[in-house]
Amino acid sequence: MNIKSSIAAMRCPDNKWLATSTTIPLGEIPSDLEHKALEIWEDIKTGRAKNNKVKKEMIELYNALYNGKYDVNTNCAPCLAACYKGIKKVIESFN
């Protein structure tokens, strides 16, 4: 499931997330989203969101960055892992 959730063209069979065909290439991310990624990273860098508000912000940011369709209230572990990995990829692009 972790692999499936990281492939943009795949969708969750339980409709927890939908397939997407577009992403923002790294380096073309708007500066406000870059700032938000750095801000959120401090609260998720351990692999676990500091609180529910941060978890929702992480999902919203992932959806904005990758044109994702994740529900901000999801507790699906592969969905949350995909959001975390997507933001981590952005953070790593800064280094």
PDB file with one MODEL, atoms N, CA, C and O in Angstrom:
MODEL        1
ATOM      1  N   MET A   1       0.816  -1.197   0.000  1.00  0.00           N
ATOM      2  CA  MET A   1       0.000   0.000   0.000  1.00  0.00           C
ATOM      3  C   MET A   1       0.861   1.263   0.000  1.00  0.00           C
ATOM      4  O   MET A   1       0.499   2.254  -0.634  1.00  0.00           O
ATOM      5  N   ASN A   2       1.998   1.240   0.705  1.00  0.00           N
ATOM      6  CA  ASN A   2       2.868   2.419   0.717  1.00  0.00           C
ATOM      7  C   ASN A   2       3.320   2.780  -0.685  1.00  0.00           C
ATOM      8  O   ASN A   2       3.374   3.959  -1.034  1.00  0.00           O
ATOM      9  N   ILE A   3       3.642   1.786  -1.490  1.00  0.00           N
ATOM     10  CA  ILE A   3       4.076   2.046  -2.864  1.00  0.00           C
ATOM     11  C   ILE A   3       2.901   2.581  -3.677  1.00  0.00           C
ATOM     12  O   ILE A   3       3.040   3.564  -4.405  1.00  0.00           O
ATOM     13  N   LYS A   4       1.769   1.945  -3.553  1.00  0.00           N
ATOM     14  CA  LYS A   4       0.601   2.364  -4.320  1.00  0.00           C
ATOM     15  C   LYS A   4       0.215   3.800  -3.999  1.00  0.00           C
ATOM     16  O   LYS A   4      -0.137   4.563  -4.899  1.00  0.00           O
ATOM     17  N   SER A   5       0.275   4.176  -2.727  1.00  0.00           N
ATOM     18  CA  SER A   5      -0.136   5.527  -2.344  1.00  0.00           C
ATOM     19  C   SER A   5       0.845   6.590  -2.815  1.00  0.00           C
ATOM     20  O   SER A   5       0.496   7.770  -2.856  1.00  0.00           O
ATOM     21  N   SER A   6       2.056   6.201  -3.169  1.00  0.00           N
ATOM     22  CA  SER A   6       3.030   7.183  -3.635  1.00  0.00           C
ATOM     23  C   SER A   6       3.025   7.348  -5.150  1.00  0.00           C
ATOM     24  O   SER A   6       3.766   8.181  -5.673  1.00  0.00           O
ATOM     25  N   ILE A   7       2.218   6.583  -5.862  1.00  0.00           N
ATOM     26  CA  ILE A   7       2.123   6.693  -7.315  1.00  0.00           C
ATOM     27  C   ILE A   7       0.925   7.569  -7.650  1.00  0.00           C
ATOM     28  O   ILE A   7      -0.212   7.220  -7.335  1.00  0.00           O
ATOM     29  N   ALA A   8       1.177   8.693  -8.280  1.00  0.00           N
ATOM     30  CA  ALA A   8       0.131   9.690  -8.525  1.00  0.00           C
ATOM     31  C   ALA A   8      -1.068   9.127  -9.286  1.00  0.00           C
ATOM     32  O   ALA A   8      -2.202   9.537  -9.036  1.00  0.00           O
ATOM     33  N   ALA A   9      -0.836   8.207 -10.199  1.00  0.00           N
ATOM     34  CA  ALA A   9      -1.924   7.693 -11.030  1.00  0.00           C
ATOM     35  C   ALA A   9      -2.797   6.664 -10.316  1.00  0.00           C
ATOM     36  O   ALA A   9      -3.835   6.267 -10.847  1.00  0.00           O
ATOM     37  N   MET A  10      -2.401   6.231  -9.136  1.00  0.00           N
ATOM     38  CA  MET A  10      -3.177   5.240  -8.397  1.00  0.00           C
ATOM     39  C   MET A  10      -4.211   5.931  -7.518  1.00  0.00           C
ATOM     40  O   MET A  10      -4.053   7.100  -7.164  1.00  0.00           O
ATOM     41  N   ARG A  11      -5.260   5.212  -7.170  1.00  0.00           N
ATOM     42  CA  ARG A  11      -6.269   5.739  -6.243  1.00  0.00           C
ATOM     43  C   ARG A  11      -6.572   4.691  -5.192  1.00  0.00           C
ATOM     44  O   ARG A  11      -6.354   3.498  -5.404  1.00  0.00           O
ATOM     45  N   CYS A  12      -7.075   5.143  -4.065  1.00  0.00           N
ATOM     46  CA  CYS A  12      -7.428   4.238  -2.982  1.00  0.00           C
ATOM     47  C   CYS A  12      -8.724   3.512  -3.352  1.00  0.00           C
ATOM     48  O   CYS A  12      -9.683   4.162  -3.768  1.00  0.00           O
ATOM     49  N   PRO A  13      -8.779   2.194  -3.213  1.00  0.00           N
ATOM     50  CA  PRO A  13     -10.003   1.472  -3.540  1.00  0.00           C
ATOM     51  C   PRO A  13     -11.160   1.836  -2.609  1.00  0.00           C
ATOM     52  O   PRO A  13     -12.322   1.612  -2.946  1.00  0.00           O
ATOM     53  N   ASP A  14     -10.844   2.400  -1.435  1.00  0.00           N
ATOM     54  CA  ASP A  14     -11.884   2.838  -0.502  1.00  0.00           C
ATOM     55  C   ASP A  14     -12.185   4.327  -0.651  1.00  0.00           C
ATOM     56  O   ASP A  14     -12.875   4.913   0.183  1.00  0.00           O
ATOM     57  N   ASN A  15     -11.670   4.930  -1.707  1.00  0.00           N
ATOM     58  CA  ASN A  15     -11.873   6.345  -2.014  1.00  0.00           C
ATOM     59  C   ASN A  15     -11.393   7.294  -0.919  1.00  0.00           C
ATOM     60  O   ASN A  15     -11.983   8.354  -0.709  1.00  0.00           O
ATOM     61  N   LYS A  16     -10.319   6.911  -0.218  1.00  0.00           N
ATOM     62  CA  LYS A  16      -9.728   7.808   0.778  1.00  0.00           C
ATOM     63  C   LYS A  16      -8.857   8.842   0.090  1.00  0.00           C
ATOM     64  O   LYS A  16      -8.619   9.912   0.650  1.00  0.00           O
ATOM     65  N   TRP A  17      -8.375   8.552  -1.108  1.00  0.00           N
ATOM     66  CA  TRP A  17      -7.622   9.499  -1.930  1.00  0.00           C
ATOM     67  C   TRP A  17      -7.814   9.134  -3.383  1.00  0.00           C
ATOM     68  O   TRP A  17      -8.028   7.970  -3.722  1.00  0.00           O
ATOM     69  N   LEU A  18      -7.738  10.134  -4.235  1.00  0.00           N
ATOM     70  CA  LEU A  18      -7.971   9.942  -5.659  1.00  0.00           C
ATOM     71  C   LEU A  18      -6.665  10.029  -6.434  1.00  0.00           C
ATOM     72  O   LEU A  18      -5.659  10.534  -5.933  1.00  0.00           O
ATOM     73  N   ALA A  19      -6.697   9.542  -7.628  1.00  0.00           N
ATOM     74  CA  ALA A  19      -5.532   9.634  -8.506  1.00  0.00           C
ATOM     75  C   ALA A  19      -5.354  11.081  -8.949  1.00  0.00           C
ATOM     76  O   ALA A  19      -6.314  11.849  -9.009  1.00  0.00           O
ATOM     77  N   THR A  20      -4.139  11.429  -9.251  1.00  0.00           N
ATOM     78  CA  THR A  20      -3.841  12.755  -9.787  1.00  0.00           C
ATOM     79  C   THR A  20      -2.871  12.600 -10.946  1.00  0.00           C
ATOM     80  O   THR A  20      -2.152  11.605 -11.036  1.00  0.00           O
ATOM     81  N   SER A  21      -2.855  13.573 -11.818  1.00  0.00           N
ATOM     82  CA  SER A  21      -1.944  13.476 -12.954  1.00  0.00           C
ATOM     83  C   SER A  21      -0.958  14.633 -13.003  1.00  0.00           C
ATOM     84  O   SER A  21      -0.117  14.696 -13.900  1.00  0.00           O
ATOM     85  N   THR A  22      -1.056  15.546 -12.046  1.00  0.00           N
ATOM     86  CA  THR A  22      -0.155  16.689 -12.070  1.00  0.00           C
ATOM     87  C   THR A  22       0.565  16.856 -10.745  1.00  0.00           C
ATOM     88  O   THR A  22       0.015  16.583  -9.678  1.00  0.00           O
ATOM     89  N   THR A  23       1.792  17.306 -10.836  1.00  0.00           N
ATOM     90  CA  THR A  23       2.574  17.658  -9.663  1.00  0.00           C
ATOM     91  C   THR A  23       3.339  18.931  -9.975  1.00  0.00           C
ATOM     92  O   THR A  23       3.503  19.298 -11.138  1.00  0.00           O
ATOM     93  N   ILE A  24       3.801  19.595  -8.943  1.00  0.00           N
ATOM     94  CA  ILE A  24       4.634  20.775  -9.141  1.00  0.00           C
ATOM     95  C   ILE A  24       6.078  20.301  -9.101  1.00  0.00           C
ATOM     96  O   ILE A  24       6.515  19.751  -8.091  1.00  0.00           O
ATOM     97  N   PRO A  25       6.829  20.503 -10.180  1.00  0.00           N
ATOM     98  CA  PRO A  25       8.231  20.083 -10.158  1.00  0.00           C
ATOM     99  C   PRO A  25       8.993  20.823  -9.058  1.00  0.00           C
ATOM    100  O   PRO A  25       8.752  22.006  -8.820  1.00  0.00           O
ATOM    101  N   LEU A  26       9.909  20.126  -8.392  1.00  0.00           N
ATOM    102  CA  LEU A  26      10.724  20.778  -7.377  1.00  0.00           C
ATOM    103  C   LEU A  26      11.473  21.925  -8.023  1.00  0.00           C
ATOM    104  O   LEU A  26      11.935  21.806  -9.158  1.00  0.00           O
ATOM    105  N   GLY A  27      11.598  23.018  -7.323  1.00  0.00           N
ATOM    106  CA  GLY A  27      12.245  24.206  -7.862  1.00  0.00           C
ATOM    107  C   GLY A  27      11.245  25.188  -8.431  1.00  0.00           C
ATOM    108  O   GLY A  27      11.598  26.338  -8.693  1.00  0.00           O
ATOM    109  N   GLU A  28      10.005  24.768  -8.630  1.00  0.00           N
ATOM    110  CA  GLU A  28       8.957  25.643  -9.136  1.00  0.00           C
ATOM    111  C   GLU A  28       7.872  25.850  -8.084  1.00  0.00           C
ATOM    112  O   GLU A  28       6.751  26.243  -8.409  1.00  0.00           O
ATOM    113  N   ILE A  29       8.198  25.590  -6.857  1.00  0.00           N
ATOM    114  CA  ILE A  29       7.234  25.714  -5.775  1.00  0.00           C
ATOM    115  C   ILE A  29       7.135  27.177  -5.369  1.00  0.00           C
ATOM    116  O   ILE A  29       8.160  27.822  -5.147  1.00  0.00           O
ATOM    117  N   PRO A  30       5.925  27.712  -5.268  1.00  0.00           N
ATOM    118  CA  PRO A  30       5.776  29.104  -4.831  1.00  0.00           C
ATOM    119  C   PRO A  30       6.418  29.334  -3.463  1.00  0.00           C
ATOM    120  O   PRO A  30       6.396  28.453  -2.604  1.00  0.00           O
ATOM    121  N   SER A  31       6.983  30.506  -3.270  1.00  0.00           N
ATOM    122  CA  SER A  31       7.730  30.789  -2.034  1.00  0.00           C
ATOM    123  C   SER A  31       6.873  30.669  -0.783  1.00  0.00           C
ATOM    124  O   SER A  31       7.376  30.282   0.272  1.00  0.00           O
ATOM    125  N   ASP A  32       5.570  30.998  -0.882  1.00  0.00           N
ATOM    126  CA  ASP A  32       4.723  30.866   0.309  1.00  0.00           C
ATOM    127  C   ASP A  32       4.552  29.405   0.714  1.00  0.00           C
ATOM    128  O   ASP A  32       4.440  29.096   1.901  1.00  0.00           O
ATOM    129  N   LEU A  33       4.531  28.504  -0.274  1.00  0.00           N
ATOM    130  CA  LEU A  33       4.428  27.078   0.040  1.00  0.00           C
ATOM    131  C   LEU A  33       5.753  26.538   0.563  1.00  0.00           C
ATOM    132  O   LEU A  33       5.769  25.656   1.421  1.00  0.00           O
ATOM    133  N   GLU A  34       6.858  27.060   0.055  1.00  0.00           N
ATOM    134  CA  GLU A  34       8.174  26.676   0.585  1.00  0.00           C
ATOM    135  C   GLU A  34       8.268  27.069   2.061  1.00  0.00           C
ATOM    136  O   GLU A  34       8.722  26.286   2.896  1.00  0.00           O
ATOM    137  N   HIS A  35       7.835  28.284   2.364  1.00  0.00           N
ATOM    138  CA  HIS A  35       7.862  28.764   3.750  1.00  0.00           C
ATOM    139  C   HIS A  35       6.987  27.882   4.639  1.00  0.00           C
ATOM    140  O   HIS A  35       7.378  27.525   5.750  1.00  0.00           O
ATOM    141  N   LYS A  36       5.806  27.537   4.142  1.00  0.00           N
ATOM    142  CA  LYS A  36       4.886  26.687   4.914  1.00  0.00           C
ATOM    143  C   LYS A  36       5.501  25.303   5.136  1.00  0.00           C
ATOM    144  O   LYS A  36       5.356  24.729   6.215  1.00  0.00           O
ATOM    145  N   ALA A  37       6.184  24.766   4.127  1.00  0.00           N
ATOM    146  CA  ALA A  37       6.825  23.457   4.265  1.00  0.00           C
ATOM    147  C   ALA A  37       7.876  23.492   5.362  1.00  0.00           C
ATOM    148  O   ALA A  37       7.947  22.579   6.184  1.00  0.00           O
ATOM    149  N   LEU A  38       8.693  24.543   5.382  1.00  0.00           N
ATOM    150  CA  LEU A  38       9.712  24.674   6.424  1.00  0.00           C
ATOM    151  C   LEU A  38       9.082  24.813   7.804  1.00  0.00           C
ATOM    152  O   LEU A  38       9.583  24.260   8.784  1.00  0.00           O
ATOM    153  N   GLU A  39       7.994  25.548   7.872  1.00  0.00           N
ATOM    154  CA  GLU A  39       7.290  25.745   9.140  1.00  0.00           C
ATOM    155  C   GLU A  39       6.694  24.431   9.657  1.00  0.00           C
ATOM    156  O   GLU A  39       6.855  24.085  10.828  1.00  0.00           O
ATOM    157  N   ILE A  40       6.018  23.718   8.786  1.00  0.00           N
ATOM    158  CA  ILE A  40       5.382  22.454   9.176  1.00  0.00           C
ATOM    159  C   ILE A  40       6.427  21.392   9.487  1.00  0.00           C
ATOM    160  O   ILE A  40       6.227  20.570  10.382  1.00  0.00           O
ATOM    161  N   TRP A  41       7.539  21.400   8.758  1.00  0.00           N
ATOM    162  CA  TRP A  41       8.564  20.379   8.941  1.00  0.00           C
ATOM    163  C   TRP A  41       9.011  20.296  10.398  1.00  0.00           C
ATOM    164  O   TRP A  41       9.257  19.206  10.913  1.00  0.00           O
ATOM    165  N   GLU A  42       9.114  21.429  11.053  1.00  0.00           N
ATOM    166  CA  GLU A  42       9.542  21.435  12.456  1.00  0.00           C
ATOM    167  C   GLU A  42       8.608  20.610  13.339  1.00  0.00           C
ATOM    168  O   GLU A  42       9.037  20.058  14.352  1.00  0.00           O
ATOM    169  N   ASP A  43       7.338  20.525  12.960  1.00  0.00           N
ATOM    170  CA  ASP A  43       6.353  19.795  13.758  1.00  0.00           C
ATOM    171  C   ASP A  43       6.082  18.374  13.276  1.00  0.00           C
ATOM    172  O   ASP A  43       5.313  17.642  13.898  1.00  0.00           O
ATOM    173  N   ILE A  44       6.719  17.979  12.155  1.00  0.00           N
ATOM    174  CA  ILE A  44       6.487  16.615  11.650  1.00  0.00           C
ATOM    175  C   ILE A  44       7.775  15.850  11.391  1.00  0.00           C
ATOM    176  O   ILE A  44       7.722  14.680  11.013  1.00  0.00           O
ATOM    177  N   LYS A  45       8.933  16.478  11.585  1.00  0.00           N
ATOM    178  CA  LYS A  45      10.192  15.856  11.171  1.00  0.00           C
ATOM    179  C   LYS A  45      10.500  14.539  11.863  1.00  0.00           C
ATOM    180  O   LYS A  45      11.329  13.771  11.375  1.00  0.00           O
ATOM    181  N   THR A  46       9.856  14.259  12.983  1.00  0.00           N
ATOM    182  CA  THR A  46      10.060  12.981  13.664  1.00  0.00           C
ATOM    183  C   THR A  46       9.283  11.858  12.983  1.00  0.00           C
ATOM    184  O   THR A  46       9.474  10.684  13.304  1.00  0.00           O
ATOM    185  N   GLY A  47       8.407  12.218  12.042  1.00  0.00           N
ATOM    186  CA  GLY A  47       7.573  11.220  11.382  1.00  0.00           C
ATOM    187  C   GLY A  47       6.187  11.140  11.982  1.00  0.00           C
ATOM    188  O   GLY A  47       5.345  10.356  11.542  1.00  0.00           O
ATOM    189  N   ARG A  48       5.962  11.957  12.987  1.00  0.00           N
ATOM    190  CA  ARG A  48       4.655  11.988  13.651  1.00  0.00           C
ATOM    191  C   ARG A  48       4.266  13.439  13.872  1.00  0.00           C
ATOM    192  O   ARG A  48       5.046  14.217  14.421  1.00  0.00           O
ATOM    193  N   ALA A  49       3.071  13.806  13.449  1.00  0.00           N
ATOM    194  CA  ALA A  49       2.599  15.182  13.614  1.00  0.00           C
ATOM    195  C   ALA A  49       2.455  15.520  15.094  1.00  0.00           C
ATOM    196  O   ALA A  49       2.015  14.698  15.898  1.00  0.00           O
ATOM    197  N   LYS A  50       2.835  16.746  15.432  1.00  0.00           N
ATOM    198  CA  LYS A  50       2.804  17.215  16.815  1.00  0.00           C
ATOM    199  C   LYS A  50       1.390  17.173  17.404  1.00  0.00           C
ATOM    200  O   LYS A  50       1.212  16.868  18.583  1.00  0.00           O
ATOM    201  N   ASN A  51       0.399  17.479  16.581  1.00  0.00           N
ATOM    202  CA  ASN A  51      -0.998  17.446  17.016  1.00  0.00           C
ATOM    203  C   ASN A  51      -1.900  17.338  15.780  1.00  0.00           C
ATOM    204  O   ASN A  51      -1.415  17.308  14.649  1.00  0.00           O
ATOM    205  N   ASN A  52      -3.192  17.281  16.007  1.00  0.00           N
ATOM    206  CA  ASN A  52      -4.147  17.094  14.919  1.00  0.00           C
ATOM    207  C   ASN A  52      -4.155  18.284  13.961  1.00  0.00           C
ATOM    208  O   ASN A  52      -4.310  18.105  12.753  1.00  0.00           O
ATOM    209  N   LYS A  53      -3.989  19.492  14.489  1.00  0.00           N
ATOM    210  CA  LYS A  53      -3.954  20.688  13.646  1.00  0.00           C
ATOM    211  C   LYS A  53      -2.786  20.616  12.663  1.00  0.00           C
ATOM    212  O   LYS A  53      -2.943  20.929  11.483  1.00  0.00           O
ATOM    213  N   VAL A  54      -1.631  20.209  13.147  1.00  0.00           N
ATOM    214  CA  VAL A  54      -0.441  20.079  12.294  1.00  0.00           C
ATOM    215  C   VAL A  54      -0.665  18.987  11.247  1.00  0.00           C
ATOM    216  O   VAL A  54      -0.268  19.141  10.092  1.00  0.00           O
ATOM    217  N   LYS A  55      -1.297  17.890  11.650  1.00  0.00           N
ATOM    218  CA  LYS A  55      -1.582  16.800  10.697  1.00  0.00           C
ATOM    219  C   LYS A  55      -2.444  17.324   9.551  1.00  0.00           C
ATOM    220  O   LYS A  55      -2.175  17.034   8.385  1.00  0.00           O
ATOM    221  N   LYS A  56      -3.473  18.090   9.881  1.00  0.00           N
ATOM    222  CA  LYS A  56      -4.346  18.646   8.845  1.00  0.00           C
ATOM    223  C   LYS A  56      -3.586  19.619   7.948  1.00  0.00           C
ATOM    224  O   LYS A  56      -3.772  19.618   6.731  1.00  0.00           O
ATOM    225  N   GLU A  57      -2.730  20.450   8.545  1.00  0.00           N
ATOM    226  CA  GLU A  57      -1.932  21.385   7.759  1.00  0.00           C
ATOM    227  C   GLU A  57      -0.973  20.643   6.832  1.00  0.00           C
ATOM    228  O   GLU A  57      -0.751  21.063   5.697  1.00  0.00           O
ATOM    229  N   MET A  58      -0.407  19.539   7.319  1.00  0.00           N
ATOM    230  CA  MET A  58       0.490  18.728   6.503  1.00  0.00           C
ATOM    231  C   MET A  58      -0.257  18.188   5.278  1.00  0.00           C
ATOM    232  O   MET A  58       0.259  18.243   4.162  1.00  0.00           O
ATOM    233  N   ILE A  59      -1.452  17.675   5.484  1.00  0.00           N
ATOM    234  CA  ILE A  59      -2.239  17.118   4.386  1.00  0.00           C
ATOM    235  C   ILE A  59      -2.633  18.222   3.407  1.00  0.00           C
ATOM    236  O   ILE A  59      -2.550  18.034   2.193  1.00  0.00           O
ATOM    237  N   GLU A  60      -3.064  19.377   3.932  1.00  0.00           N
ATOM    238  CA  GLU A  60      -3.437  20.495   3.065  1.00  0.00           C
ATOM    239  C   GLU A  60      -2.241  20.954   2.221  1.00  0.00           C
ATOM    240  O   GLU A  60      -2.383  21.227   1.029  1.00  0.00           O
ATOM    241  N   LEU A  61      -1.070  21.036   2.846  1.00  0.00           N
ATOM    242  CA  LEU A  61       0.126  21.441   2.120  1.00  0.00           C
ATOM    243  C   LEU A  61       0.468  20.420   1.042  1.00  0.00           C
ATOM    244  O   LEU A  61       0.760  20.791  -0.095  1.00  0.00           O
ATOM    245  N   TYR A  62       0.434  19.144   1.390  1.00  0.00           N
ATOM    246  CA  TYR A  62       0.705  18.099   0.395  1.00  0.00           C
ATOM    247  C   TYR A  62      -0.265  18.232  -0.780  1.00  0.00           C
ATOM    248  O   TYR A  62       0.146  18.183  -1.939  1.00  0.00           O
ATOM    249  N   ASN A  63      -1.552  18.399  -0.474  1.00  0.00           N
ATOM    250  CA  ASN A  63      -2.555  18.542  -1.536  1.00  0.00           C
ATOM    251  C   ASN A  63      -2.250  19.750  -2.418  1.00  0.00           C
ATOM    252  O   ASN A  63      -2.418  19.684  -3.636  1.00  0.00           O
ATOM    253  N   ALA A  64      -1.805  20.850  -1.814  1.00  0.00           N
ATOM    254  CA  ALA A  64      -1.476  22.050  -2.584  1.00  0.00           C
ATOM    255  C   ALA A  64      -0.237  21.838  -3.448  1.00  0.00           C
ATOM    256  O   ALA A  64      -0.198  22.274  -4.598  1.00  0.00           O
ATOM    257  N   LEU A  65       0.769  21.174  -2.901  1.00  0.00           N
ATOM    258  CA  LEU A  65       2.019  20.948  -3.622  1.00  0.00           C
ATOM    259  C   LEU A  65       1.876  19.964  -4.773  1.00  0.00           C
ATOM    260  O   LEU A  65       2.438  20.164  -5.850  1.00  0.00           O
ATOM    261  N   TYR A  66       1.123  18.905  -4.536  1.00  0.00           N
ATOM    262  CA  TYR A  66       1.066  17.797  -5.486  1.00  0.00           C
ATOM    263  C   TYR A  66      -0.305  17.607  -6.124  1.00  0.00           C
ATOM    264  O   TYR A  66      -0.567  16.583  -6.755  1.00  0.00           O
ATOM    265  N   ASN A  67      -1.178  18.597  -5.958  1.00  0.00           N
ATOM    266  CA  ASN A  67      -2.539  18.501  -6.484  1.00  0.00           C
ATOM    267  C   ASN A  67      -3.211  17.230  -5.973  1.00  0.00           C
ATOM    268  O   ASN A  67      -3.927  16.544  -6.703  1.00  0.00           O
ATOM    269  N   GLY A  68      -2.959  16.937  -4.700  1.00  0.00           N
ATOM    270  CA  GLY A  68      -3.509  15.737  -4.077  1.00  0.00           C
ATOM    271  C   GLY A  68      -4.964  15.891  -3.695  1.00  0.00           C
ATOM    272  O   GLY A  68      -5.520  16.988  -3.732  1.00  0.00           O
ATOM    273  N   LYS A  69      -5.556  14.805  -3.339  1.00  0.00           N
ATOM    274  CA  LYS A  69      -6.978  14.779  -2.991  1.00  0.00           C
ATOM    275  C   LYS A  69      -7.211  14.116  -1.636  1.00  0.00           C
ATOM    276  O   LYS A  69      -8.305  13.619  -1.368  1.00  0.00           O
ATOM    277  N   TYR A  70      -6.188  14.107  -0.782  1.00  0.00           N
ATOM    278  CA  TYR A  70      -6.348  13.464   0.518  1.00  0.00           C
ATOM    279  C   TYR A  70      -7.321  14.235   1.388  1.00  0.00           C
ATOM    280  O   TYR A  70      -7.301  15.465   1.414  1.00  0.00           O
ATOM    281  N   ASP A  71      -8.172  13.511   2.101  1.00  0.00           N
ATOM    282  CA  ASP A  71      -9.093  14.091   3.069  1.00  0.00           C
ATOM    283  C   ASP A  71      -8.282  14.532   4.282  1.00  0.00           C
ATOM    284  O   ASP A  71      -7.489  13.751   4.808  1.00  0.00           O
ATOM    285  N   VAL A  72      -8.468  15.776   4.737  1.00  0.00           N
ATOM    286  CA  VAL A  72      -7.672  16.289   5.855  1.00  0.00           C
ATOM    287  C   VAL A  72      -7.964  15.565   7.164  1.00  0.00           C
ATOM    288  O   VAL A  72      -7.210  15.709   8.127  1.00  0.00           O
ATOM    289  N   ASN A  73      -9.022  14.806   7.215  1.00  0.00           N
ATOM    290  CA  ASN A  73      -9.366  14.057   8.432  1.00  0.00           C
ATOM    291  C   ASN A  73      -8.941  12.597   8.377  1.00  0.00           C
ATOM    292  O   ASN A  73      -9.295  11.815   9.260  1.00  0.00           O
ATOM    293  N   THR A  74      -8.192  12.223   7.356  1.00  0.00           N
ATOM    294  CA  THR A  74      -7.806  10.819   7.215  1.00  0.00           C
ATOM    295  C   THR A  74      -6.869  10.377   8.339  1.00  0.00           C
ATOM    296  O   THR A  74      -6.063  11.158   8.843  1.00  0.00           O
ATOM    297  N   ASN A  75      -6.996   9.132   8.707  1.00  0.00           N
ATOM    298  CA  ASN A  75      -6.071   8.490   9.635  1.00  0.00           C
ATOM    299  C   ASN A  75      -5.404   7.290   8.962  1.00  0.00           C
ATOM    300  O   ASN A  75      -4.792   6.451   9.623  1.00  0.00           O
ATOM    301  N   CYS A  76      -5.534   7.226   7.647  1.00  0.00           N
ATOM    302  CA  CYS A  76      -4.951   6.151   6.850  1.00  0.00           C
ATOM    303  C   CYS A  76      -3.424   6.288   6.888  1.00  0.00           C
ATOM    304  O   CYS A  76      -2.877   7.277   6.400  1.00  0.00           O
ATOM    305  N   ALA A  77      -2.745   5.306   7.460  1.00  0.00           N
ATOM    306  CA  ALA A  77      -1.293   5.374   7.625  1.00  0.00           C
ATOM    307  C   ALA A  77      -0.546   5.556   6.304  1.00  0.00           C
ATOM    308  O   ALA A  77       0.350   6.397   6.243  1.00  0.00           O
ATOM    309  N   PRO A  78      -0.873   4.804   5.235  1.00  0.00           N
ATOM    310  CA  PRO A  78      -0.172   5.020   3.969  1.00  0.00           C
ATOM    311  C   PRO A  78      -0.428   6.417   3.389  1.00  0.00           C
ATOM    312  O   PRO A  78       0.461   7.003   2.771  1.00  0.00           O
ATOM    313  N   CYS A  79      -1.630   6.947   3.586  1.00  0.00           N
ATOM    314  CA  CYS A  79      -1.946   8.297   3.103  1.00  0.00           C
ATOM    315  C   CYS A  79      -1.097   9.329   3.836  1.00  0.00           C
ATOM    316  O   CYS A  79      -0.519  10.220   3.214  1.00  0.00           O
ATOM    317  N   LEU A  80      -1.024   9.207   5.149  1.00  0.00           N
ATOM    318  CA  LEU A  80      -0.228  10.135   5.953  1.00  0.00           C
ATOM    319  C   LEU A  80       1.252  10.001   5.635  1.00  0.00           C
ATOM    320  O   LEU A  80       1.978  10.994   5.599  1.00  0.00           O
ATOM    321  N   ALA A  81       1.697   8.773   5.405  1.00  0.00           N
ATOM    322  CA  ALA A  81       3.106   8.551   5.050  1.00  0.00           C
ATOM    323  C   ALA A  81       3.439   9.211   3.715  1.00  0.00           C
ATOM    324  O   ALA A  81       4.517   9.785   3.557  1.00  0.00           O
ATOM    325  N   ALA A  82       2.529   9.133   2.764  1.00  0.00           N
ATOM    326  CA  ALA A  82       2.754   9.769   1.465  1.00  0.00           C
ATOM    327  C   ALA A  82       2.850  11.284   1.618  1.00  0.00           C
ATOM    328  O   ALA A  82       3.687  11.918   0.974  1.00  0.00           O
ATOM    329  N   CYS A  83       2.007  11.869   2.458  1.00  0.00           N
ATOM    330  CA  CYS A  83       2.059  13.316   2.708  1.00  0.00           C
ATOM    331  C   CYS A  83       3.387  13.690   3.347  1.00  0.00           C
ATOM    332  O   CYS A  83       4.030  14.655   2.934  1.00  0.00           O
ATOM    333  N   TYR A  84       3.796  12.931   4.348  1.00  0.00           N
ATOM    334  CA  TYR A  84       5.073  13.179   5.024  1.00  0.00           C
ATOM    335  C   TYR A  84       6.237  13.105   4.033  1.00  0.00           C
ATOM    336  O   TYR A  84       7.101  13.981   4.007  1.00  0.00           O
ATOM    337  N   LYS A  85       6.246  12.044   3.218  1.00  0.00           N
ATOM    338  CA  LYS A  85       7.340  11.851   2.258  1.00  0.00           C
ATOM    339  C   LYS A  85       7.366  12.961   1.211  1.00  0.00           C
ATOM    340  O   LYS A  85       8.436  13.389   0.779  1.00  0.00           O
ATOM    341  N   GLY A  86       6.193  13.422   0.810  1.00  0.00           N
ATOM    342  CA  GLY A  86       6.128  14.505  -0.166  1.00  0.00           C
ATOM    343  C   GLY A  86       6.709  15.795   0.378  1.00  0.00           C
ATOM    344  O   GLY A  86       7.427  16.500  -0.331  1.00  0.00           O
ATOM    345  N   ILE A  87       6.409  16.110   1.621  1.00  0.00           N
ATOM    346  CA  ILE A  87       6.946  17.319   2.235  1.00  0.00           C
ATOM    347  C   ILE A  87       8.426  17.150   2.515  1.00  0.00           C
ATOM    348  O   ILE A  87       9.198  18.095   2.355  1.00  0.00           O
ATOM    349  N   LYS A  88       8.833  15.956   2.932  1.00  0.00           N
ATOM    350  CA  LYS A  88      10.254  15.687   3.168  1.00  0.00           C
ATOM    351  C   LYS A  88      11.056  15.899   1.885  1.00  0.00           C
ATOM    352  O   LYS A  88      12.166  16.428   1.925  1.00  0.00           O
ATOM    353  N   LYS A  89      10.501  15.491   0.759  1.00  0.00           N
ATOM    354  CA  LYS A  89      11.163  15.659  -0.530  1.00  0.00           C
ATOM    355  C   LYS A  89      11.387  17.146  -0.826  1.00  0.00           C
ATOM    356  O   LYS A  89      12.434  17.528  -1.348  1.00  0.00           O
ATOM    357  N   VAL A  90      10.409  17.969  -0.493  1.00  0.00           N
ATOM    358  CA  VAL A  90      10.537  19.418  -0.684  1.00  0.00           C
ATOM    359  C   VAL A  90      11.636  19.958   0.210  1.00  0.00           C
ATOM    360  O   VAL A  90      12.475  20.739  -0.240  1.00  0.00           O
ATOM    361  N   ILE A  91      11.642  19.551   1.480  1.00  0.00           N
ATOM    362  CA  ILE A  91      12.651  20.022   2.423  1.00  0.00           C
ATOM    363  C   ILE A  91      14.039  19.614   1.954  1.00  0.00           C
ATOM    364  O   ILE A  91      14.974  20.413   2.014  1.00  0.00           O
ATOM    365  N   GLU A  92      14.180  18.386   1.489  1.00  0.00           N
ATOM    366  CA  GLU A  92      15.483  17.910   1.009  1.00  0.00           C
ATOM    367  C   GLU A  92      15.949  18.674  -0.226  1.00  0.00           C
ATOM    368  O   GLU A  92      17.151  18.773  -0.470  1.00  0.00           O
ATOM    369  N   SER A  93      15.033  19.205  -0.996  1.00  0.00           N
ATOM    370  CA  SER A  93      15.409  19.959  -2.202  1.00  0.00           C
ATOM    371  C   SER A  93      16.043  21.302  -1.837  1.00  0.00           C
ATOM    372  O   SER A  93      16.732  21.899  -2.665  1.00  0.00           O
ATOM    373  N   PHE A  94      15.825  21.781  -0.624  1.00  0.00           N
ATOM    374  CA  PHE A  94      16.424  23.038  -0.174  1.00  0.00           C
ATOM    375  C   PHE A  94      17.897  22.876   0.140  1.00  0.00           C
ATOM    376  O   PHE A  94      18.644  23.853   0.103  1.00  0.00           O
ATOM    377  N   ASN A  95      18.332  21.664   0.447  1.00  0.00           N
ATOM    378  CA  ASN A  95      19.717  21.428   0.865  1.00  0.00           C
ATOM    379  C   ASN A  95      20.646  21.205  -0.297  1.00  0.00           C
ATOM    380  O   ASN A  95      21.843  20.994  -0.098  1.00  0.00           O
TER     381      ASN A  95
ENDMDL
END
